[in-house]
Amino acid sequence: MMRLMFVGALLATLVDAPSFAQQNQAALERVLLESALWGPDFLVVLPHLQALRESGETTAFVFVDRLAGANAFETRQAAQAPVTRVVARIARPAQLNQRFQAARAQVPAPPVGAVRAAAETLIDGDGFHISITRAPALRLLAPGLTIQTVEARLGPPERITHQTIQGRGERRPVILTLYVYAGGAVAFAESNMADPGVVERVVLNLTTVAPLVAQ
């Protein structure tokens, strides 16, 4: 009897798992396609998430004007090999999947200027990060985006957590308050380095997000 109960529980788990995954995928698509949260260039850089992932990044930061990997390198030279891989991959960007391609077609053409990848420092002050930028500057988040707007559009977060990024030397650490959505795939972050309530960056789980948006 106990064995039958165990098998029944296992089967229930196996049945529920795809449903749970589909729910998270639908939630993630909703977040990424909610135009009120993103700037006009967000869909432009989505194909390059795969480039970051292939360079060894598992997490990406979406700032107002740049897309960056979360890994911090001690020196610019130490970051050069993965940057070179990203540069090569940007030259042959991944193809957006159907829903994101359709959304991209509704966005006006971006200003002239190709995206580029380089090793740059961030406000975090913890080293050099792979950054994808453009001149003129990318516009990746909606102007003045606030947590209030995020919650008005998406509802309350699934959870709220905190992350501390320790900079080098005597710099103040960056403390992020993360409002988490889509099963942990996306988090909208306040920072102690920015005005309260303002979204300073969005944190993306590349393992989940990159294959959803492009291939």
C-alpha positions as CSV (number, residue, x, y, z in Angstrom):
1,M,0.0,0.0,0.0
2,M,2.8,2.4,0.9
3,R,4.5,1.7,-2.4
4,L,1.3,2.4,-4.3
5,M,0.9,5.7,-2.4
6,F,4.4,6.6,-3.3
7,V,4.0,5.9,-7.0
8,G,0.7,7.8,-7.0
9,A,2.5,10.8,-5.5
10,L,5.3,10.5,-8.0
11,L,2.9,10.4,-10.9
12,A,1.1,13.5,-9.6
13,T,4.4,15.3,-9.4
14,L,5.3,14.3,-13.0
15,V,1.9,15.5,-14.3
16,D,2.1,18.8,-12.4
17,A,5.6,19.6,-13.4
18,P,4.9,20.5,-17.1
19,S,1.9,22.5,-16.0
20,F,4.0,24.4,-13.5
21,A,6.7,25.0,-16.2
22,Q,4.1,26.2,-18.7
23,Q,2.6,28.6,-16.1
24,N,6.1,30.1,-15.5
25,Q,6.7,30.4,-19.2
26,A,3.4,32.2,-19.7
27,A,4.2,34.5,-16.8
28,L,7.7,35.2,-18.2
29,E,6.4,36.0,-21.6
30,R,3.9,38.4,-20.0
31,V,6.7,40.2,-18.2
32,L,9.0,40.5,-21.2
33,L,6.2,41.6,-23.5
34,E,4.7,44.2,-21.2
35,S,5.6,47.3,-23.2
36,A,5.0,49.7,-20.3
37,L,8.0,48.3,-18.5
38,W,10.6,48.4,-21.3
39,G,12.3,51.0,-23.5
40,P,12.1,50.9,-27.3
41,D,15.5,49.1,-27.6
42,F,14.7,46.2,-25.2
43,L,13.5,43.9,-28.0
44,V,16.6,44.9,-30.0
45,V,19.0,43.4,-27.4
46,L,16.9,40.3,-26.6
47,P,18.7,38.2,-29.3
48,H,22.0,39.0,-27.6
49,L,21.1,37.3,-24.4
50,Q,22.2,34.1,-26.0
51,A,25.6,35.7,-26.7
52,L,26.0,36.4,-23.0
53,R,24.9,32.9,-22.0
54,E,27.3,31.3,-24.4
55,S,30.1,33.4,-23.0
56,G,29.6,31.8,-19.6
57,E,27.1,34.2,-18.0
58,T,24.1,32.8,-16.1
59,T,22.7,36.2,-15.0
60,A,22.2,39.4,-16.9
61,F,21.6,42.9,-15.7
62,V,19.4,45.2,-17.8
63,F,20.2,48.8,-17.0
64,V,18.6,51.9,-18.5
65,D,21.3,52.1,-21.2
66,R,23.2,48.8,-21.2
67,L,22.9,45.0,-21.0
68,A,25.6,43.5,-18.8
69,G,26.7,40.1,-17.5
70,A,26.7,39.7,-13.7
71,N,30.2,38.0,-13.6
72,A,32.8,40.4,-12.4
73,F,36.4,40.1,-13.7
74,E,39.5,41.3,-11.8
75,T,40.9,43.1,-14.9
76,R,39.8,44.1,-18.4
77,Q,42.3,41.7,-19.8
78,A,40.7,38.8,-17.8
79,A,37.4,39.6,-19.5
80,Q,38.8,39.8,-23.0
81,A,38.3,36.2,-24.0
82,P,34.5,36.1,-23.2
83,V,34.1,39.6,-24.6
84,T,35.6,38.3,-27.9
85,R,33.1,35.5,-27.9
86,V,30.2,37.9,-27.4
87,V,31.5,40.2,-30.2
88,A,31.6,37.2,-32.6
89,R,28.1,36.1,-31.5
90,I,26.6,39.6,-31.9
91,A,27.7,39.5,-35.5
92,R,25.3,36.6,-36.0
93,P,22.5,37.3,-33.5
94,A,20.0,34.6,-32.5
95,Q,16.6,34.6,-34.2
96,L,13.8,35.9,-32.0
97,N,11.1,33.4,-31.4
98,Q,7.7,34.0,-32.9
99,R,5.9,36.1,-30.2
100,F,8.9,38.3,-29.7
101,Q,9.6,38.7,-33.4
102,A,6.0,39.8,-33.8
103,A,6.4,42.3,-31.0
104,R,9.7,43.5,-32.4
105,A,8.0,44.2,-35.8
106,Q,5.7,46.7,-34.0
107,V,8.6,48.8,-32.7
108,P,10.1,51.6,-34.8
109,A,13.5,51.0,-36.3
110,P,16.3,51.8,-33.7
111,P,18.6,54.8,-34.3
112,V,21.6,54.2,-36.5
113,G,24.4,52.7,-34.6
114,A,25.5,49.1,-34.1
115,V,25.5,47.5,-30.7
116,R,29.0,46.6,-29.3
117,A,30.4,44.6,-26.5
118,A,33.2,45.6,-24.2
119,A,34.6,45.0,-20.7
120,E,33.4,47.9,-18.6
121,T,33.0,48.8,-14.9
122,L,29.5,49.2,-13.4
123,I,28.2,51.3,-10.5
124,D,28.7,48.1,-8.5
125,G,32.5,48.7,-8.4
126,D,33.3,45.0,-8.2
127,G,35.3,44.6,-11.3
128,F,34.9,44.5,-15.1
129,H,31.7,43.2,-16.7
130,I,30.8,42.2,-20.2
131,S,28.6,45.1,-21.4
132,I,26.5,45.5,-24.5
133,T,26.0,49.1,-25.4
134,R,25.4,51.4,-28.4
135,A,25.9,55.0,-29.5
136,P,23.4,56.6,-29.3
137,A,22.7,55.1,-25.9
138,L,20.4,52.1,-25.7
139,R,17.0,52.7,-24.1
140,L,16.2,49.4,-22.4
141,L,13.9,50.4,-19.5
142,A,10.8,52.6,-19.6
143,P,11.8,56.2,-18.5
144,G,11.4,56.6,-14.8
145,L,10.3,53.0,-14.3
146,T,9.1,52.4,-10.7
147,I,8.3,49.4,-8.6
148,Q,4.8,50.9,-8.3
149,T,4.4,50.7,-12.1
150,V,5.7,47.1,-12.2
151,E,3.2,46.0,-9.6
152,A,0.4,47.9,-11.3
153,R,1.1,46.0,-14.5
154,L,2.1,42.6,-13.2
155,G,0.5,42.4,-9.8
156,P,2.5,41.8,-6.5
157,P,5.8,40.0,-6.8
158,E,6.1,36.3,-5.9
159,R,8.6,37.2,-3.3
160,I,11.0,40.0,-2.3
161,T,14.6,39.3,-1.6
162,H,17.9,41.2,-1.1
163,Q,21.3,40.9,-2.7
164,T,24.5,42.6,-1.6
165,I,27.2,43.3,-4.1
166,Q,30.5,44.1,-2.4
167,G,32.7,46.5,-4.3
168,R,36.5,46.7,-4.1
169,G,38.3,48.6,-1.4
170,E,36.3,50.9,0.9
171,R,33.4,51.4,-1.5
172,R,29.9,51.1,-0.1
173,P,28.3,47.8,-1.1
174,V,25.4,47.9,-3.5
175,I,22.3,46.6,-1.9
176,L,19.5,45.5,-4.2
177,T,15.9,44.8,-3.2
178,L,14.6,42.3,-5.7
179,Y,11.0,42.0,-6.6
180,V,10.8,38.5,-8.2
181,Y,8.4,37.3,-10.9
182,A,8.0,34.3,-13.3
183,G,9.3,31.7,-11.0
184,G,12.6,33.6,-10.4
185,A,13.4,34.3,-14.0
186,V,13.0,38.0,-13.7
187,A,13.5,40.4,-10.8
188,F,13.0,44.2,-10.8
189,A,15.6,45.8,-8.5
190,E,15.7,48.9,-6.3
191,S,19.2,49.9,-5.2
192,N,20.5,51.9,-2.3
193,M,22.5,53.8,-5.0
194,A,19.3,55.1,-6.6
195,D,16.1,56.9,-5.6
196,P,13.7,54.8,-3.5
197,G,11.1,53.1,-5.6
198,V,12.9,53.5,-8.9
199,V,13.9,50.4,-10.8
200,E,17.7,50.6,-11.0
201,R,18.1,47.4,-13.0
202,V,16.3,44.2,-14.0
203,V,17.9,40.9,-13.3
204,L,17.4,38.1,-15.8
205,N,18.1,34.4,-15.3
206,L,19.7,33.6,-18.7
207,T,19.2,29.9,-18.3
208,T,15.5,30.4,-18.5
209,V,15.1,33.7,-20.4
210,A,17.6,33.3,-23.3
211,P,16.1,30.1,-24.8
212,L,12.5,31.4,-24.4
213,V,13.1,34.6,-26.4
214,A,15.5,33.4,-29.2
215,Q,17.2,30.4,-30.7
